[in-house]
Amino acid sequence: MKRYGYGDGQHEIWLCYKCGKFVGSAGGDAFFTTLAKKQPEVILTMIQEKILTPITAKKHGTDRRNKTFGR
């Protein structure tokens, strides 16, 4: 499974477009965690609106895939 990373500095999402599974880290933001669990389609909207931008090693250091929520 290939996951693509998106983040905004506090939140990170690792998404597999093929199967739809995702994991992420909310950076301590309980509202974001609840939103991602109950309405995961909001994540795609945030990516489309460029609220969450692609994570690159250059931009964010090393790739981090620590799971605090997901499916």
C-alpha positions in Angstrom: 0.0 0.0 0.0 1.4 3.4 -1.0 0.4 6.2 1.2 0.7 9.9 0.3 1.4 12.4 3.1 -0.4 15.7 3.6 0.0 18.2 6.4 -0.4 21.8 7.6 2.4 22.0 10.2 0.3 20.6 13.0 -1.8 17.8 11.4 -0.5 15.0 9.2 -2.5 12.6 7.0 -1.1 9.5 5.2 -3.7 8.5 2.5 -3.8 5.5 0.2 -5.9 6.6 -2.8 -6.3 3.0 -4.1 -8.0 1.6 -1.0 -9.1 4.7 0.8 -7.3 3.9 4.1 -5.6 6.6 6.0 -3.6 7.2 9.2 -2.6 10.4 10.8 -1.4 12.6 13.6 -3.6 15.4 14.9 -0.8 17.1 16.9 -3.0 17.1 20.0 -6.0 18.6 18.2 -9.0 16.6 19.6 -11.5 18.3 17.2 -9.4 17.3 14.1 -9.2 13.7 15.4 -12.9 13.5 15.9 -13.6 15.1 12.5 -11.3 12.7 10.7 -12.9 9.6 12.3 -16.5 10.7 11.9 -16.4 12.5 8.6 -13.3 11.3 6.7 -14.5 13.0 3.4 -13.5 16.3 5.0 -9.8 15.2 4.6 -10.2 15.1 0.8 -11.8 18.5 0.9 -9.0 19.9 2.9 -6.5 18.5 0.4 -8.5 19.9 -2.6 -8.6 23.3 -0.9 -4.9 23.1 -0.2 -5.4 23.4 3.5 -3.4 20.2 3.8 -0.4 20.2 1.4 1.9 17.4 0.3 4.5 16.3 2.7 8.0 16.2 1.3 11.3 15.4 3.0 12.6 18.9 2.0 9.6 20.7 3.5 9.0 18.7 6.7 12.2 16.7 7.4 11.9 13.0 7.4 8.6 11.2 6.6 6.7 10.5 9.8 3.9 8.0 9.8 2.9 7.8 13.5 -0.7 6.8 13.8 -3.0 8.5 16.3 -6.2 7.9 14.2 -7.2 6.3 11.0 -8.9 3.4 9.3 
